[in-house]
Amino acid sequence: MLTAARLAAGGHTVFASMRDLDKKEAFLAEVKKRGGTVQLLQLDVTKPDSIQLAVDKIIRECGTIDVLINNAGYGIGGFFEDLTDEEIRRQFEVNFFGVQNVTRAVIPIMRERRQGKIINISSIAGIHASPAFSAYNASKWALEAFSESLHYEMKFFGIDVLLIEPGTYPTKIFYDNARYAKNFNNPESPYYSVSQLLARKVRNYVDNCRKDPETIARLLEKLINAGNPAFRNFPDVEARTLYYLRKIVPFRIYSWLVSRTLFGDLSDKKVL
């Protein structure tokens, strides 16, 4: 929402998509407040027909697409045994295959003109894994690998493929849009007590997070205008710190730090 409103106010021609247009009021209010104009399209990244209809409309009106920002996604919390097969597959359908679906529809347009930018919104969770987020982590790790491979492939046609890997920001993904495994809140689950502990810690961290989501919108604007943008982009200290720790610190030490931070004394026990 912030990105689309910012870019529109900056003079870009913006087509913003939503799966559910009934939720458009807050978005339209933000765009109006900033003085821009945005065309709103219905689009579900898991439905190729929906994607093609949106792309066709843009081509009819503008003749081309210069920049694609893949931002659709969500995170489901839950230990692996508490997650159903359907929940894990749905996570990938949106976060990974959804990105591929939209990208596949747009590449031919950019390739024909031999220019364009594809910017995928990943997460530091695509580099740094956490307990109870295995489905989300896996979907973002897959997105990282796909984006890097595509980065090399598109270079032949003058197309930039970029990643943004944010840390934690206080957005609706942790509140209205939060999703949990089917058995996350089941007292009969062997992971119940640890799940509740993690949920409290995550919620407390997000409630006290003072990072501004507009940071991501500003970074996107910078990347769009850049002549030679970086492939990986870490917009905040949290993301940069985890990235470099993951690269430098031996995994035995790194995993101990993660366990101690999240579980405290529980990490020393063999049975939770």
Secondary structure, DSSP 8 states (H G I E B T S, - for coil): -HHHHHHHHTT--EEEEES-GGG-HHHHHHHHHHT--EEEEE--TT-HHHHHHHHHHHHHHHS---EEEE-----EEB-GGGS-HHHHHHHHIIIIIHHHHHHHHHHHHHHHHT-EEEEEE--GGGTS--TTBHHHHHHHHHHHHHHHHHHHHHHTTTEEEEEE------SGGGTTT-EE-TTTT-TTSTTHHHHHHHHHHHHHHHHT----THHHHHHHHHHHH-SS--SEE--SHHHHHHHHHHHHS-HHHHHHHHHHHHHGGGGG-S--
